[in-house]
Amino acid sequence: MTESLRTAAAAHDDLLTRRLDTLVPMLMERAGLDAWIVAAREYNEDPVLRTMLPATWLATARRRTILLFLRNGTAVERMAVARYAVGSAFPAQWDPETQPDQWGRLATLLDEADPDRIGIDSSKVFPLADGLSASEHAALLAALPERLRGRLTDATAAAIGWLETRLPDEIADLSRACATAHGLLRRALSDEVITPDRTTTKDVEWWLRDAVHAAGFGSWFHPTVSVQRRGGAARSGFATPPGDEVIDRGALVHIDFGIVRHWLCTDQQQHAYVLLPGEAATPEGLQAGLAVANRLQDLLMAEFVAGRTGNDILRTTRNAADASGIDGLIYTHAIGMHGHAAGPTIGLWDQQEGVPGPGDYPLWPDTAHSIELQARVPIPEWDGQVVQLMLEEDAWFDGTTCRFLDGRQTELWVVE
């Protein structure tokens, strides 16, 4: 049975307070910020602000909400320059009756605190750290005294750090979410859902959507189900989604699937083989191909070293794959409060030489990542046809070791 909304809201707010108490002082110090402004108007919320609001606010800014963090050494004072207190974490510091100008009140608070470096969510690289709208930015500049305008700086390091860093409780929650998603994925790749020569790929996609909804979880993207078969054309890329196809016998079925549990996302990809009449097991060549993809996962995760950039990890992994004779693609991303989440980009399927900007961001401890890749392997039983073994599993980097949160697929599922 799923927990009540009331219980979930209380847990959300408790975790939020602990995140604010634990992470913000560390992140502001790491980013060299003395003040940090997170501001937005209702229905145009900054992605960071949405993750700092209490559960009952339902991620909306209510007119305009300005969150202000002021750092003094290791201590950080939090306040809301808003008509309303923002839960118990941000006491209200604006009285419209005595100071009608909300931005003017913020300027007064900053003038009194006199911070040297004032962070704002304005980033040319990361959309998730670029939440201050143009009109709000203009209003801020107009309100600030001249001596403070020159102290505004990009808060990307704090914003991305806030979104990507996980507390131990969150890793436990994400592990449970991965286990739940794995259970649904296993059912989708089975006789329960697939009837050979009748069920279509779209049937499986919508079965997954319905199953997630019935279980009380959310979806952050629509699942993708595709097939590869002997004599079929290889998929050249991901720019065009696969069409609706009947899942016939002898097909290798692939699913890309994720859920949202509480405020954390999962992202997973697995395969099943549909037995031909008279077959008792998956062709050995397909199973061997999966082992090659597993080896590529191992090579990638071995390159996770704190401080390395996504592009560094991509380059060293590709070198290791070449040395091992693996023909593969790596397109790994952070996972967390968003599906394609804050953190380093480790390749894109069409950018295997590096990703300027997001790929230059470093790997930090206490972060989660979707280990997404593919190995392209010739299958002897299919006359040497090259098959793409596309895998994705969520993993946790603790600063020393990268490990899967709920295991990985090492054997192809079988549909009889």
Wavefront OBJ file of the C-alpha trace (Angstrom):
o trace
v 0.000 0.000 0.000
v 1.331 3.460 -0.882
v 1.786 5.962 1.917
v -0.766 8.727 2.424
v -0.155 12.137 0.896
v -0.040 13.610 4.390
v 2.712 11.225 5.457
v 4.626 11.824 2.238
v 4.377 15.607 2.685
v 5.741 15.435 6.224
v 8.642 13.277 5.054
v 9.305 15.682 2.174
v 9.464 18.711 4.454
v 11.675 16.953 6.995
v 14.106 15.964 4.257
v 13.995 19.459 2.749
v 14.938 21.049 6.076
v 17.838 18.640 6.521
v 19.033 19.357 2.986
v 18.881 23.101 3.575
v 20.707 22.804 6.896
v 23.351 20.403 5.606
v 23.998 21.242 1.974
v 23.510 24.971 1.457
v 26.302 26.157 3.807
v 28.740 23.684 2.258
v 27.741 24.541 -1.300
v 27.862 28.309 -0.824
v 31.322 28.015 0.692
v 32.436 25.752 -2.157
v 31.068 28.227 -4.703
v 32.540 31.229 -2.886
v 29.149 32.921 -2.452
v 28.305 35.272 0.406
v 24.686 35.628 -0.713
v 22.436 33.611 -3.008
v 19.156 34.819 -4.507
v 16.617 32.294 -5.826
v 13.595 34.143 -7.194
v 10.620 33.483 -9.453
v 7.020 34.367 -10.163
v 4.095 31.973 -10.067
v 3.956 29.566 -13.045
v 7.453 30.529 -14.187
v 9.357 28.901 -11.364
v 13.132 28.592 -11.196
v 13.954 24.833 -11.221
v 16.003 25.313 -8.044
v 13.218 27.202 -6.279
v 10.739 24.404 -7.028
v 12.935 22.003 -5.046
v 13.139 24.329 -2.032
v 9.401 24.768 -1.452
v 7.354 22.868 1.146
v 5.206 19.995 -0.071
v 1.893 21.817 0.319
v 3.045 24.606 -1.993
v 2.981 22.096 -4.882
v 6.119 23.665 -6.399
v 4.493 27.031 -7.183
v 5.924 30.431 -6.264
v 2.629 32.103 -5.184
v 2.760 35.559 -6.793
v 6.509 36.135 -6.453
v 8.822 34.338 -4.047
v 12.371 35.505 -3.409
v 14.518 33.203 -1.294
v 17.637 34.812 0.141
v 20.603 33.027 1.680
v 23.208 35.068 3.572
v 26.436 33.324 4.570
v 28.508 34.369 7.537
v 31.400 31.952 7.858
v 29.940 28.462 8.152
v 26.470 29.722 9.110
v 23.788 30.597 6.571
v 20.715 32.688 7.362
v 17.632 31.864 5.286
v 14.710 34.164 4.617
v 11.847 34.731 2.214
v 11.421 38.187 0.752
v 7.769 37.426 0.170
v 4.343 38.155 1.597
v 4.268 34.628 3.018
v 6.743 32.647 5.064
v 7.879 29.693 2.978
v 7.129 26.873 5.365
v 9.199 26.796 8.534
v 12.518 26.982 6.670
v 12.208 30.542 5.309
v 10.680 33.188 7.617
v 9.106 36.128 5.809
v 11.188 39.310 5.755
v 8.878 41.612 3.834
v 5.890 43.624 5.000
v 4.150 45.122 1.957
v 2.278 47.568 4.175
v 5.483 49.309 5.264
v 7.590 48.627 2.142
v 5.425 48.139 -0.967
v 8.435 47.418 -3.205
v 9.412 43.742 -2.898
v 12.659 44.157 -4.827
v 13.395 47.269 -2.820
v 13.130 45.218 0.375
v 15.603 42.690 -1.042
v 17.979 45.529 -1.911
v 17.747 46.852 1.660
v 18.594 43.436 3.121
v 21.568 43.060 0.802
v 22.732 46.601 1.489
v 22.701 45.877 5.221
v 24.504 42.529 4.849
v 27.045 43.949 2.371
v 28.034 40.597 0.763
v 31.043 40.529 -1.569
v 29.698 37.886 -3.980
v 25.966 37.624 -4.678
v 24.918 34.537 -6.613
v 21.983 34.487 -9.027
v 20.638 31.592 -11.082
v 21.851 32.730 -14.488
v 23.832 30.140 -16.455
v 24.777 29.880 -20.124
v 25.595 26.176 -19.714
v 22.993 24.531 -17.478
v 19.260 25.196 -17.987
v 18.589 23.945 -14.451
v 20.800 26.757 -13.095
v 19.313 29.427 -15.378
v 16.021 30.012 -13.606
v 16.103 33.787 -13.072
v 13.937 35.193 -15.863
v 14.998 38.211 -17.916
v 12.317 40.447 -16.409
v 13.155 39.402 -12.846
v 16.841 39.978 -13.540
v 16.066 43.461 -14.844
v 13.962 44.231 -11.763
v 16.784 43.078 -9.492
v 19.324 45.290 -11.261
v 17.002 48.278 -11.085
v 16.522 47.833 -7.333
v 20.138 47.287 -6.307
v 22.415 50.202 -5.489
v 25.247 50.649 -7.957
v 27.893 49.288 -5.570
v 26.082 45.935 -5.317
v 25.296 45.403 -9.001
v 28.904 44.603 -9.791
v 28.914 41.905 -7.124
v 26.338 39.739 -8.877
v 27.792 36.483 -10.122
v 26.740 33.184 -11.657
v 25.523 30.752 -8.958
v 25.843 27.663 -11.176
v 28.147 25.801 -8.784
v 25.711 26.221 -5.879
v 22.595 25.534 -7.964
v 23.935 22.383 -9.629
v 25.462 21.225 -6.355
v 22.113 21.618 -4.594
v 20.266 19.639 -7.245
v 22.813 16.837 -7.663
v 23.944 16.120 -4.084
v 22.058 13.378 -2.258
v 21.760 12.714 1.468
v 21.924 9.067 2.649
v 18.131 8.940 3.049
v 17.723 9.987 -0.570
v 20.030 7.256 -1.813
v 17.954 4.719 0.111
v 14.803 6.195 -1.476
v 16.363 6.107 -4.934
v 17.389 2.475 -4.429
v 13.783 1.601 -3.576
v 12.559 3.509 -6.619
v 14.989 1.566 -8.814
v 13.749 -1.726 -7.358
v 10.145 -0.712 -8.038
v 10.957 0.276 -11.618
v 12.906 -2.946 -12.143
v 9.864 -4.927 -11.041
v 7.653 -3.183 -13.585
v 10.287 -3.545 -16.286
v 10.595 -7.271 -15.596
v 6.822 -7.714 -15.929
v 6.743 -5.725 -19.165
v 9.431 -7.987 -20.645
v 7.527 -11.183 -19.901
v 4.642 -13.392 -20.994
v 2.387 -11.376 -18.672
v 2.449 -8.470 -21.111
v 3.876 -9.786 -24.389
v 1.992 -12.300 -26.513
v 4.294 -13.071 -29.461
v 2.994 -12.148 -32.921
v 0.141 -10.111 -31.410
v 1.356 -7.555 -28.841
v 2.783 -4.342 -30.305
v 5.521 -2.111 -28.978
v 2.972 0.641 -28.266
v 0.879 -1.860 -26.277
v 3.855 -2.400 -23.974
v 4.558 1.326 -23.678
v 1.007 2.059 -22.557
v 0.927 -0.957 -20.238
v 3.916 0.558 -18.445
v 2.284 3.996 -18.229
v -0.892 2.477 -16.775
v 1.065 0.307 -14.325
v 3.069 3.281 -13.050
v -0.093 5.341 -12.613
v -1.902 2.504 -10.812
v 1.034 2.092 -8.424
v 0.827 5.763 -7.429
v 4.074 6.898 -9.037
v 4.831 9.415 -11.764
v 6.434 9.275 -15.205
v 8.980 11.830 -16.366
v 9.050 10.517 -19.935
v 6.993 8.177 -22.072
v 8.597 4.715 -22.313
v 10.188 3.637 -25.572
v 9.865 0.027 -26.743
v 11.700 -1.155 -29.850
v 12.704 -4.421 -31.500
v 15.695 -5.761 -33.388
v 15.382 -8.926 -35.426
v 17.423 -11.052 -37.772
v 17.597 -9.378 -41.163
v 16.230 -6.105 -39.813
v 17.773 -2.692 -40.403
v 19.986 -1.293 -37.667
v 18.820 1.855 -35.911
v 21.124 4.686 -36.974
v 20.406 7.006 -34.060
v 17.783 8.363 -31.711
v 16.574 11.379 -33.680
v 13.548 9.461 -34.976
v 11.532 7.429 -32.444
v 10.691 3.834 -33.382
v 7.253 3.180 -34.808
v 4.604 0.754 -33.606
v 5.633 -2.800 -34.457
v 4.282 -6.243 -33.689
v 6.616 -8.119 -31.359
v 7.192 -11.319 -33.274
v 9.059 -14.472 -32.394
v 12.823 -14.205 -32.702
v 12.772 -10.505 -31.769
v 15.110 -8.819 -29.305
v 12.904 -6.384 -27.373
v 14.356 -3.251 -25.771
v 12.666 -0.911 -23.269
v 13.762 2.532 -22.055
v 11.714 3.371 -18.957
v 11.695 5.552 -15.846
v 9.476 6.544 -12.934
v 9.251 9.329 -10.365
v 9.008 8.290 -6.714
v 8.713 11.147 -4.226
v 10.953 13.718 -5.921
v 13.513 11.299 -7.391
v 13.613 9.886 -10.924
v 14.837 6.564 -12.297
v 16.031 5.703 -15.806
v 16.598 2.106 -16.938
v 16.967 0.070 -20.133
v 16.780 -3.705 -20.471
v 16.175 -6.408 -23.106
v 14.220 -9.631 -23.589
v 14.384 -12.244 -26.323
v 11.224 -13.828 -27.763
v 11.834 -17.514 -28.415
v 11.303 -18.950 -31.883
v 9.243 -22.147 -32.219
v 11.431 -25.012 -31.057
v 13.944 -22.770 -29.255
v 14.602 -23.494 -25.583
v 17.001 -20.631 -24.848
v 18.309 -17.308 -26.102
v 20.929 -17.568 -28.868
v 24.383 -17.619 -27.293
v 25.537 -14.737 -29.473
v 22.906 -12.390 -28.039
v 23.787 -13.358 -24.486
v 27.468 -12.850 -25.272
v 26.596 -9.424 -26.663
v 24.962 -8.490 -23.375
v 28.160 -9.524 -21.593
v 30.111 -7.119 -23.812
v 27.733 -4.299 -22.836
v 28.179 -5.262 -19.170
v 31.944 -5.034 -19.659
v 31.551 -1.535 -21.082
v 29.544 -0.593 -17.971
v 32.417 -1.822 -15.814
v 34.980 0.145 -17.807
v 32.933 3.333 -17.516
v 32.278 3.068 -13.788
v 35.964 2.337 -13.120
v 36.752 5.784 -14.538
v 34.559 7.578 -11.991
v 37.073 9.620 -9.997
v 36.094 12.693 -7.995
v 37.181 15.877 -9.729
v 37.324 14.435 -13.217
v 35.075 16.116 -15.742
v 32.472 14.311 -17.769
v 34.638 14.748 -20.854
v 37.659 13.285 -19.030
v 35.626 10.219 -18.042
v 34.274 9.853 -21.575
v 37.736 10.008 -23.141
v 39.395 7.521 -20.783
v 36.474 5.100 -21.054
v 36.519 5.214 -24.845
v 40.253 4.524 -24.765
v 39.683 1.548 -22.457
v 36.881 0.277 -24.695
v 39.084 0.537 -27.783
v 41.827 -1.388 -25.969
v 39.270 -4.089 -25.128
v 37.967 -4.283 -28.688
v 34.517 -2.957 -27.775
v 32.544 -0.974 -30.346
v 30.288 1.179 -28.209
v 28.674 4.519 -27.508
v 28.539 6.238 -24.110
v 25.828 8.756 -23.226
v 25.614 8.821 -19.444
v 23.927 11.527 -17.392
v 23.150 12.487 -13.818
v 19.869 11.305 -12.264
v 17.990 12.757 -9.321
v 15.335 15.441 -8.960
v 15.171 15.496 -12.747
v 15.584 12.672 -15.226
v 18.332 14.312 -17.242
v 19.552 15.871 -14.057
v 22.118 18.338 -12.765
v 25.692 17.119 -13.020
v 28.324 16.167 -15.582
v 27.320 14.971 -19.031
v 29.416 11.949 -20.018
v 28.926 11.861 -23.760
v 25.866 12.148 -25.984
v 25.010 9.502 -28.550
v 25.985 11.906 -31.329
v 28.860 13.627 -29.475
v 31.424 10.977 -28.606
v 34.404 13.344 -28.684
v 33.110 15.370 -25.741
v 30.324 17.778 -24.845
v 31.499 21.384 -24.384
v 29.972 22.991 -21.305
v 28.000 20.263 -19.499
v 30.810 17.791 -20.174
v 33.337 20.116 -18.546
v 31.583 19.952 -15.176
v 33.407 17.830 -12.553
v 32.221 14.685 -10.817
v 31.376 15.227 -7.137
v 30.811 12.683 -4.363
v 27.326 11.789 -3.152
v 25.782 11.971 -6.601
v 23.706 9.562 -8.701
v 24.137 8.781 -12.387
v 22.350 6.842 -15.105
v 24.976 4.578 -16.644
v 23.647 4.715 -20.192
v 25.489 3.192 -23.139
v 25.421 0.622 -25.893
v 27.702 -2.046 -27.306
v 27.438 -2.927 -30.996
v 28.110 -6.628 -31.391
v 27.959 -9.004 -34.405
v 25.724 -12.005 -33.703
v 26.883 -15.306 -35.273
v 23.390 -16.824 -35.210
v 22.142 -13.803 -37.169
v 24.769 -14.167 -39.936
v 27.072 -11.646 -38.280
v 24.435 -8.917 -38.146
v 25.415 -6.147 -35.725
v 22.997 -5.726 -32.816
v 22.869 -2.789 -30.423
v 22.803 -3.918 -26.788
v 21.503 -0.729 -25.146
v 21.685 -0.674 -21.360
v 20.926 1.862 -18.661
v 21.041 1.473 -14.897
v 21.145 3.991 -12.068
v 24.272 4.112 -9.942
v 25.656 5.932 -6.909
v 29.091 7.551 -6.616
v 30.185 7.917 -2.988
v 33.440 9.709 -3.766
v 35.463 6.523 -4.107
v 33.320 3.850 -5.734
v 30.506 3.843 -8.265
v 27.985 1.038 -7.745
v 24.554 0.156 -9.077
v 21.655 1.048 -6.796
v 19.639 -2.095 -7.553
v 21.859 -4.302 -9.635
v 21.857 -4.621 -13.418
v 20.756 -6.966 -16.170
v 23.308 -9.708 -16.832
v 20.969 -12.252 -18.453
v 18.487 -11.531 -21.215
v 14.897 -12.002 -20.123
v 13.006 -14.640 -22.091
v 9.497 -14.432 -23.518
v 8.211 -17.888 -24.388
l 1 2 3 4 5 6 7 8 9 10 11 12 13 14 15 16 17 18 19 20 21 22 23 24 25 26 27 28 29 30 31 32 33 34 35 36 37 38 39 40 41 42 43 44 45 46 47 48 49 50 51 52 53 54 55 56 57 58 59 60 61 62 63 64 65 66 67 68 69 70 71 72 73 74 75 76 77 78 79 80 81 82 83 84 85 86 87 88 89 90 91 92 93 94 95 96 97 98 99 100 101 102 103 104 105 106 107 108 109 110 111 112 113 114 115 116 117 118 119 120 121 122 123 124 125 126 127 128 129 130 131 132 133 134 135 136 137 138 139 140 141 142 143 144 145 146 147 148 149 150 151 152 153 154 155 156 157 158 159 160 161 162 163 164 165 166 167 168 169 170 171 172 173 174 175 176 177 178 179 180 181 182 183 184 185 186 187 188 189 190 191 192 193 194 195 196 197 198 199 200 201 202 203 204 205 206 207 208 209 210 211 212 213 214 215 216 217 218 219 220 221 222 223 224 225 226 227 228 229 230 231 232 233 234 235 236 237 238 239 240 241 242 243 244 245 246 247 248 249 250 251 252 253 254 255 256 257 258 259 260 261 262 263 264 265 266 267 268 269 270 271 272 273 274 275 276 277 278 279 280 281 282 283 284 285 286 287 288 289 290 291 292 293 294 295 296 297 298 299 300 301 302 303 304 305 306 307 308 309 310 311 312 313 314 315 316 317 318 319 320 321 322 323 324 325 326 327 328 329 330 331 332 333 334 335 336 337 338 339 340 341 342 343 344 345 346 347 348 349 350 351 352 353 354 355 356 357 358 359 360 361 362 363 364 365 366 367 368 369 370 371 372 373 374 375 376 377 378 379 380 381 382 383 384 385 386 387 388 389 390 391 392 393 394 395 396 397 398 399 400 401 402 403 404 405 406 407 408 409 410 411 412 413 414 415 416
